[in-house]
Amino acid sequence: MGINKEIMSKKDQYGLEFLKVTTNGEIGFQCIWKNGIVDENNLLLFLNYLNISRTEFLLQEVNYYLNTVPDPDWEPYDSLVLEHIDLQINYPEFIIDGQPATFPVADIRDLLQEWLGFLQS
């Protein structure tokens, strides 16, 4: 009999923490970097700019790429969900603000699903 290990969430894998913050009676949502180390995973803090509708929109864009048979001729796709941060799907990678560190599109999908669940909680 094996022990079932809990599958680690994407936010935990990338060292992120989701917080509910109340200021002047208003509830806000934050994604922060757990251990304070600055590295490429800090790029994932773009989640802070995603409300429920933006998260759902980006999730639709990401799912399109994951649910479609990859075409080697695909051009990189620029998401329009945020104006001040460039989010690009260059299948199978997700690129944030043109930085050299990239993330698997499937990981971004899982992270967006976790963020959406948190926003809706």
N, C-alpha and C positions, 0 to 999 in steps of 0.2 A: 504494500500500500504506500503510494507516494504522497507526499504533501503537496497540495495545490499551492503553487506560488501565485500571489496576486500579480497580475500583469501590470507592469509599471505604466502609468499614464504618460502621454507625450510631454505634458507640462513638467512632470518630474524628471523625465529623461533629459530634457533640455534645461533643467534647473530653474524653472519658472514657478511663481506662486501667484494665485489669483486671490485678490482681496476685495471685500466690500468695505467701502469707506463712507461714513456718514458725515457730511459737513452742512451745518445749518439746516438739519432736517432732510437734506437731499442725499439719497443713496447714490454713490458712484462706484464704478468698477475699475479695478486696477490690475494690471499684469506687471509684476516686478521680478527682478532677478534675485533669486534666493540668497546666494552666497556672496554677492557683491563683487565677484570677479568679473572684470570686463573682458569679454571675448566675443566671438562671432555670434553667439546665442543672444547677445543683447539686441541684435537685429530683430528678434522675434517680439520685442516690446512694441512693435507696430500694432499689436492687438489692442493696445490702449486706445487707439483711434477708431476701433470698430464697435459700433452699437449693434443691436440685434439685426437690423435690416442690412447694414453693411456686411456683417459677418455672413448672413444668409446669402447675400449676393456673391461674395468672394467664394463661398463654399460651392455655389452653383458653377462658377467659372472653373474651379479646381476639379469638381466632379466631372465636368464635361471632358476634361483631359484624361481622367482616370477611367471613365466609362466608355471611352472611344478607343478603337484599335489605333495605337500610335502610328502616325504617318511620318516617315523619315523626312518628308518635305515641309513639315510644320515650321512656320516662322515663329519666333518668340512672340508671345501674346502679352500685351501690357494691360493689366487690370486698370479699370477706371474707378475703382472703389474709393481710392484716396487721392486727393489732389497733391499733397505735399510729400508723399513717400511713393517712390516707384516700386510697384510690385509686378514682377514679370514671371510668367510661366514659360520656361524654355525646357519643355518636357525632356527628361523626367525630373528636371530641377526647378526649384522655385528660387528666384533671385530677388533680394530686397535692396533697393537703392543702388543697384549696379555693383554691389560689393562682390569680391571674389569668393567669399564663403557662400555656399548654396545649401539648400535644404531639399530633401526628397519631397516631391509633390504629395505623395501619400502621407508623409509625416505632417505636412501643413494641413491636409484635410483632417487628420485626426485631431490636431491641435485646435483647428477652427471648430470642430464638433464639441470639443471639451469647453472651449471659450463660450460657444453659443449656449451650451447647457448651463454654464455658470451664470451667464447674463440673464437667463430665463428663470433662474432659481430664486 
